[in-house]
Structures are given as C-alpha cells and as structure tokens.
C-alpha cells in the first residue's frame, strides 16, 4: 500500500513531466521552430544555468510580492466570508460588490495602480489581493454555511455562545472548504504578481519576461516562465502539506 501511494505521488508526476518535456522537444524539431520563436528544453536549461547569479534576486522579488499579497488576501477573504456567513444583510451587501470586482479585467487596473502607488511593491501586492480574494471568500463562506446541522444543534444545546460555536464547530468544519479556496488562490497569487510586474516594475520575473520580449530573447522569457511554474507548484504543495497536517480528515472525506 505504501509503495503504491509513493508510486502515485512521485513516479507518476515525474513521468508526466518527462512526457511534457518530450512533447515540447519533439514539437520544436518537428516544426523546426527557430530558437527566437520557441527554444528547446536544452537551451532553456543552459539559460537557467548561465544566468544562475541573475535569477535569484528576480525570483525573491516575485516571491515576496506573492506571499505578501496572498497573506493579506487570506486575512481579508476570511474576514469577509465570516461576515457573509453570519449576516444575511452583509451577504446581500458584500456579495454583489465582490462579484463586480472579480469581473473587472485586472490587467486594466494595473496601470491605474501604478499611477496611484508608484513602481514599488504596492501595486503588485494589491493586484494579488484583487485576484486572490474572491475564491477565498467564496470557498470560506460556503464552508462556514455547510456546518452539519446536528453539530450546530448539539453545541447550541450546551448553551455555547456564538463565538464558541464558531470556534469549536463552525470554523473546524469549514477548514476543508477553506483550503480549497487557498489552493486556488495561491496559484492565482503568482499570476497577480506577474501581471503587476508586466505594467510597472524594474525587477521581478514578470519584468524579466517583458524585457526579454522587447529584446526578442525568447529563451530568457521561457526560463522565467519555467521558474514561475516551479514556484506555483511548490507553493501549491506547501498548502497541500499544511492541509494534511491541520485537516487530516479532509483526505478521507
């Protein structure tokens, strides 16, 4: 059983990655794309190695923007979800605003954020919040509203306060659903940081992609994209590990 689970969790993803790289390489040579259009995996790997002293600072810039924005998104999203779940009036007031905000094209907001906040980390962090907060609110509110009725009745029969009910039953029962929103949000957080860097930045992996496109250096752009993909996967599985630690029953459900 343990060997089978290890095969599923390690070997299969490795095989899928190898297959994706193989298809990339095959398409490159089948269609004879020049390197300035689509570089080969080998060329991207050499670019990553040759610029190994350049990428770390760009990586850390994007990572910090992502984590700051995601952390604030969690605080704002969970707070809004609690308000929505426990107040019908607030639900009717806040939900339409959140839906409208989520519908606004975020790329259109990026230049405005730069105009308001300058070229620092601020616009990137705000962009991450704008992209991440909606799925976190939605999943958290859904989880809080899905508390089993028998548990809610039991805790209330013990004369528990509303806060005690939330702390002992509502929030723990909602954790599996909350982590669904967090896992969606963490991938979107990387996208938000990169969108912010596309419009107004002097460093970061998004800035590297824009600069490499202006210089027709497609290999450098692909190398940055590979790093962003790895970053997203790592952050996602950090949350998966945290979920298994804090909500071990969710996997069985």
Buried (B, 14 or more C-beta within 10 A) or exposed (E): EEEEEEEEEEEEEEEEEEEEBEEBEEEBEEEEBEBEEBBBBEBBBBBBEEBEEEBEEBBEBBBBBBBBBBBBBBEBBBEBBBBBBBEEEBBEEBBEEBEEEBEEEBEEBBEEBBEEBEEEBBBBBBBBBBBBBBBBBBBBBBBBBBBEEEBBEEBBEEEBEEEBBBEBBBBBBBBBBBBBBBBBBBBBBBBBBBBBBBBBBEBBBBBBBBBBEEEEBBBBBBBBBBBBEEBBBEBBEEBBEEBEEEBEEBEEE
